[in-house]
Amino acid sequence: MGQLGSSGVRALTDRLGLPRDRGPRIFVVGAHPDDAEIGASGTIARLAEERPDAEVTWLVLAAADPFRATEARASAERLLAGIVRTTIELFDLRDGYLPYLGPAVKDAIADHAAADPDLVFSPRRDDAHQDHRHIGELVPQVFRRATVLEYELPKWDGDLSMANLYVPLTAEGAARKVAHLMAAFPSQVGRSWYTDETFRAILRLRGIECRAPAGLAEAFICRKLVV
């Protein structure tokens, strides 16, 4: 029987079928420095708490701006602070042009195929932003065995749609996520959409959809799950 967390929710390790006889291998990829944090940092924080023995590889592909790259590395280091084995890789690919850059984007991801991750976090394949969408399309081409959780990102295009996998967050976990987003990426705080209200609203709406105990959740698309 699966272990229960402090919120009374069964451990993500069991829900996601992660191995218990070794540290799970987790791969996180985003186009931009704040993508994975916006879409999945609450879930990643839960996993980091449950499985400090995990091995996490964190990729950001369009981090050419030095200040944004500094933000990205510091953010990932803070989120993964409880995990001993971490690799953070930042690439200087051109923002907004990932589908047009030839093999460089796929190579950055495919170079990690041999790591054979158990769990991958990536943008959604139907994301309206071309950079996000391109990564979402490449990930299942590279990682054939892994469970892939496609996270969502709010934007002007209004592409939020139905999800099929939800991860409830406690009120404290949601608050920590929002506080981290606002503190870790000062370059984005002046943008009209980048507000604590935006991030709380999405967590609340997804929490309603899955009847989360605290009414807060992150949502994903999981297109294939082997049980």
N, C-alpha and C positions, 0 to 999 in steps of 0.2 A: 504494500500500500504506500502511495506517495506521501512524502513529508509535507506538512502544512507550514506555510509562512506565517509571519506575524499578523497578516491580514486575514488569515483563515483560508487563503487560496493555495491550492496545491502547487508545489514547487515547479518553476518553469523547466527545470532540468527534466522532470518526469513528463510534463505536458508536451515538451518538444522532443522527447526521446533522446536527450543527450546522454552520452555514456557516463557511467559512474565508476567504471574500473580504470579510467584515465581522465586527464584533463580534457575537456571538450575544446575543439579547435573552432574558433569563431572568426569570420572574415567580415569586415565592415567597409563599405565603399560608398563614397559620395562624390558628386561632381564638384561641389563647392565646399568651402570650409565649414559651413554650418548645417549642411544637409542632413547628415546622419543624426546630429544632435536634435534638430527640429523633429525629425521623423521617428526616432527610435531611442533617444537617450534614456527615457524612463525605463524601457525594457532592458536596455543594456546595463543600466544601474542595478536592476533587479538581478540580472545574471551575474554581475560582478560580485554582488553580495553573497549570492548562493554558491558561486563557483570561483573562488580566488585562484583555483588551480587551472583555470582556463588558459588557453594560448590564443591571444587576440592579435590579429593583423588589421590595421586601420589605414585605409588609403583615401587620399583626397587628390583628385586628378587636376582640377583647375585652380591651382594655388600659386599662380605666378606673381601676384602682388605680394611683396615682402611682408607688409603689415598683416595682410589676411593670412599668410602662411604662418606667421608667428601666433596669431589667434588660433589657428587650426591646431597647431601642435600643442599649445598650452591647454586648449580645451580637451583634446583627446587624453593628454597626460593626466589631467584632473579626473576625468570620468573613469579612467582605467587604473587609478592610483592603487587600488586594492589588489590588482592582478600582477603577478610577478613577471610573467612572460608576455611582453607586448612588443609589437613592431609598428611604428608609425612612419608612413611613407607619404611624402608630399611631392606632387608633380607640377611642373610649370606649363601645363597645356593651356591653350587659349580658351578663356571663358566664352561660352556661347557658340563655340565652333567644334565641339567634340565629334559630331557625326562626320565632319568634313576633314579630319586630320589623318585619315588613312589608318595604318596598322598601329600607330602609337598608343591609341586608347586601349585597344584589345590587348596589345602586348603588356601594358601595365597591369592588367588584370590576369592575363593568361600566365604571366611569369610566376603566379602563385598557385597554379593548378596542382602541382605536385604536393602542396601542403594538405590537400584533401580535407577541407573544412567540413565540420558537421553541420554548421549553421552559418548562413550568409545573410547579411542585411544589405539591401540595395534599394535604389529608387524603383518606383513602379514602372512596369513596361508600358503603361498607358498614360504616363505623365505627359502633360502638355508642353513642358519645357524640353527642348530637343536634347540638351545635355543629359538630363535625368533619364529621359526615355532611352537614349542610346546605351547608357550603362545598364539599365534594366533589361535591355534586349541581349546584351553581351554576357551577362552573368550566367544565365542557364546554359549558354553555349560552352562555357569554361568549366563550370562545376556541375557535373552530372549526378553526383550522389547526394549533395548537400540539400538540406531543407533551406529554402530561400524565402525570407520574409521581405516583401516589398513594402517599404514605408511610404507615407504620403507627405506632401509638402504644400502648404497653402500658397496661392498665388493669384494674380490678376485674372488668369484664364478661367478660374472657377472650375477646376477639374476634380474636385473631391467627389467620390462616388461610393458605391457600396463596398464594404470590406467583408472578409470572411474569416478573419482571425483577430481576436482582441486580447490585449494584455491589460488587465485592470491595474491601476496604480492607487496607492493610498493617498490621502490628502497631503501627507508630508512628502511623499515621493513626487507628486505632481508639483508641489510648491518648490521643491529642490530643482526639478527640471526647468521650470520657468525662470527661477532665479539664476540658474546657470546660463541659460540662453541670453538673458539680459546683461549678465556680467562678462561673459566670455567673448562676446562679439560686439564691442563698442562701435566698430565701423558700420554696423547695420542698424543701430538703435535709432538713427534719424530717419530711417525709411518709414513711410506711412503704414506699411503692413507689419513691420517688425515691432510688435508691441506685446506686452504681457497679456493683454486682453485677447489677442489673436490666439495665442497658444493655450490659454485657459479654455477658450471657447471650444476649440477642437477637442481637447481632452474631455470636456463636459459632454459634448454631443456624442462622442464615441462611447463615453461611459453610459449614457442613456441607452444607446443601442444594444449594449451587451449586459445591461443591468448590473454594472460593476458595484461591489459593496459600498465604495465611497463615491460612486457616480462619476468616476474618472477613468479614462483608459486611452491607450494608444491602439491604433488600428492598422492592420496590414492586409495585403493580399498574399495568400500562400496557394500557389497553383498546383503543387504536388506535394503530398505528405505520405511517406511510407510508415506504416505503423505495425 
